[in-house]
Amino acid sequence: MMKINANLIRVGNVLKHKDKMMEVLSTNIIKPGKGGAFVQVEMKDIKSGVKYNERWRTSENVEKISVNEVEVTFLFIESETFTVMNNQNFEQMTYSAELIKGKERLLEDGMQIILELVDEKVAKVKFPKNIKVEIKSSDAVVKGQTASSSFKNAVTNNNLKILVPPHIKEGDKVLISSETLNYVEKAKD
């Protein structure tokens, strides 16, 4: 752990604040007409997912936790756990499926993911920014619908329900955001 000035806080940093580990979601330096500048920081408790807003003077110190990133290959998932292989030493490791709750369906054999370790414990699993999925089925386009304004329902090959533009059809491959699970674009290949 190291102390840094609040004006050095960056998105993605993990801070120790009120005995919690907080991931920084956004920062905003505010310079009032009078007095010193301060930093408005939006953070999320890594364990509970609860969001907090905090203000610090730019000269105040905060505790930044060093985060180690380990690149791993996803192997398989079993009821309460998922197993990965460390890309450096090929060691297999198993973790609680709680870490990937809500995103289990995004995982595919051989997918490269990143484990963020804080104090040797996995704090977060980072998926690739966009993930390619195949459209298994999609609603028919209603006549008179304008292409720009409306999205239609679709289901991917891994059974995620997403919204896609009207031109996307069954069998198309599309990219979705691993963060929001929203449609990004049609895949190039």
Residue pairs with C-beta under 8 A, 6 or more apart in sequence:
1 16
1 63
1 64
1 65
1 66
2 63
2 64
2 66
3 61
3 62
3 63
3 64
4 61
4 62
4 64
5 58
5 59
5 60
5 61
5 62
6 38
6 39
6 41
6 56
6 57
6 58
6 59
6 60
6 61
6 62
7 29
7 37
7 39
7 58
7 59
9 15
9 24
9 27
9 39
9 41
9 56
9 62
9 64
10 24
10 27
11 24
11 25
11 26
11 27
12 23
12 24
13 23
13 24
13 64
14 21
14 22
14 23
14 24
14 46
14 64
14 65
14 67
14 116
14 118
14 123
15 21
15 22
15 24
15 43
15 62
15 63
15 64
15 65
16 22
16 63
16 64
16 65
17 43
17 52
17 54
17 62
17 63
20 45
20 46
20 47
21 45
21 46
21 47
21 65
21 118
21 123
22 43
22 44
22 45
22 46
22 52
23 43
23 44
23 46
23 124
24 41
24 42
24 43
25 42
25 43
25 44
25 51
26 41
26 42
27 39
27 40
27 41
27 42
28 39
28 40
28 41
29 37
29 38
29 39
29 40
29 58
30 37
30 38
30 39
30 40
31 37
32 38
36 57
36 58
36 59
37 57
37 58
38 55
38 56
38 57
38 58
39 55
39 56
39 57
39 58
40 53
40 54
40 55
41 53
41 54
41 55
41 56
42 51
42 52
42 53
43 51
43 52
43 53
43 54
44 50
44 51
44 52
45 51
45 52
46 118
46 123
46 124
56 62
65 118
65 119
66 118
67 116
67 117
67 118
67 123
68 116
68 117
68 118
69 114
69 115
69 116
69 117
69 126
70 86
70 87
70 88
70 114
70 115
70 117
71 86
71 87
71 88
71 112
71 113
71 114
72 84
72 85
72 86
72 87
72 93
72 112
72 113
72 114
72 115
73 84
73 85
73 87
73 110
73 111
73 112
73 113
74 82
74 84
74 107
74 108
74 109
74 110
74 111
74 112
74 113
75 83
75 84
75 85
75 92
75 109
76 82
76 83
76 109
77 83
77 97
77 104
77 107
79 97
80 96
80 97
81 94
81 95
81 96
81 97
82 94
82 95
82 97
82 99
82 100
82 104
82 107
83 92
83 93
83 94
83 95
84 92
84 93
84 94
84 95
84 113
84 115
85 91
85 92
85 93
86 92
86 93
87 112
95 115
95 122
97 104
99 122
99 124
99 125
100 107
100 125
103 125
103 127
103 178
105 158
105 159
105 160
106 127
106 131
106 158
106 160
106 178
106 181
107 113
108 158
111 127
111 128
112 128
113 125
113 126
113 127
113 128
114 125
114 126
115 122
115 124
115 125
115 126
116 122
116 123
116 124
116 125
116 126
117 123
127 178
128 178
129 177
129 178
129 179
130 175
130 176
130 177
130 178
130 184
131 175
131 176
131 178
132 173
132 174
132 175
132 187
133 156
133 157
133 158
133 160
133 162
133 173
133 174
133 175
133 176
134 156
134 157
134 171
134 172
134 173
134 174
135 154
135 155
135 156
135 157
135 164
135 168
135 169
135 170
135 171
135 172
135 173
135 174
136 154
136 155
136 156
136 157
136 159
136 170
137 154
137 155
137 170
138 152
138 153
138 154
138 155
138 164
138 168
138 169
138 170
139 152
139 153
139 154
140 152
141 152
141 166
145 166
147 165
147 166
147 167
150 166
151 163
151 164
151 165
151 166
151 183
152 163
152 164
152 165
152 166
152 168
153 161
153 162
153 163
154 161
154 162
154 163
154 164
154 168
155 161
155 162
156 162
156 174
156 176
160 176
160 181
162 176
162 181
162 182
162 183
163 182
163 183
164 174
164 183
165 183
168 174
168 183
168 186
172 186
172 187
173 186
173 187
173 189
174 183
174 184
174 185
174 186
174 187
175 183
175 184
175 185
175 186
175 187
176 182
176 183
176 184
177 184
